[in-house]
Amino acid sequence: MGTMTEKLSPSITNMIRMDHTHVLATFHQYEADTAPKTKQALVNTICVALEIHAQLEEEIFYPALRSVGRHRETIDKSPGEHDEMRELIERLRAMRPSDTYYDDTVMQLMRTVMHHVADEETILLPDAEVWLADRLGELGMEMTKRRLQLAAPRAGEIAYNTVRGMPTTSMLVAAGAVLAGTYLFKRSGRTRWQA
């Protein structure tokens, strides 16, 4: 029986699915006619997320699956797919969004990620939920702790790219909501104090 914290922690399989969703959603924000600074921020967000995700899988998820003897062939090819992603990430980091093959390289990275995600979501994750059922919370907690260690030195970079990658309309809506909330808060405070 796991601790209460392990029970409340997202399972390792749900965390992996959340990572996949985050990266794929960020890819879908990328468009060829997007401003270069926004392209760069989106690609930076994708690259950091993939680097952290790959390291977490290699350190925690794949060894756990190996320990129960499941899907060795799929697990054995996954680090190679991670290496392919890392090579494309390095290539993108050496380029500028205005470079001729930048968009093509982003699309190549997206195709590689989609193939990798498909293998994990259809083969590895469902089996992990059966074969590692009693450890999913514990492994999720371990992954959470390790993610914080990996992300902490890059927190500024992550925040900067998140803000830069947001569509202008989203930022304007968020700013408007903050201003409206501030106005209502101040107004309700005055009414209470004056009454």
C-alpha positions, 0 to 999 in steps of 0.5 A: 500500500502506498503513502497518501502522497503517492495516492494523490500524485498523478500516476507515471502514465498520466504524467507521460500522457500530459507531457505528450499533450503539452508538446503536441499542443505546442506543435499545433500552435506553430505555423509557418507564417508566425512571427520569428520570435514566436516561432523561436519561443514555441520551438524552445518550449518544445525542445526543453519539454522533450529533453526533460521528458526523454530524460525522465523516461530513460531514468524512471519509466523504461527501467520500471518496464524492463524490471517486469520484462515487458516490451523490450523491443519497443523500449530498446528502440525508444532511446534511439528515437530520443536520440533522433529528437535530440539531434533535431533539437540541436539542429534547430538550436543552431538555426534561426527561424528565418533559415530556409530549412527551419520550418521543415526541421520543426515538422520533421521533429513533430513527425518523429515525436508523433511516431514515438508518442503513438508507440508509447500511448498504444503499447507501453502506457496501457501495459504499464497500467497493468504490469506496474499497477501497484507502483504507478503512484510511487513512480509518478512521485519519483518522476515529479521529484526528478522533473523539478530537479531537471526544470529548476535550473531552466525555470527562467527559460521556460517562463520566458518562452511560455510568455513569448509563445503565447498568442497576442490575443491570449495575453490581451485576454489574460491582461484584461481579466487581471485588470477587471479582477483588480477593478472589481476587487478594489470596488468591492473593498471600497463598498465594504469599508464605506458601508 
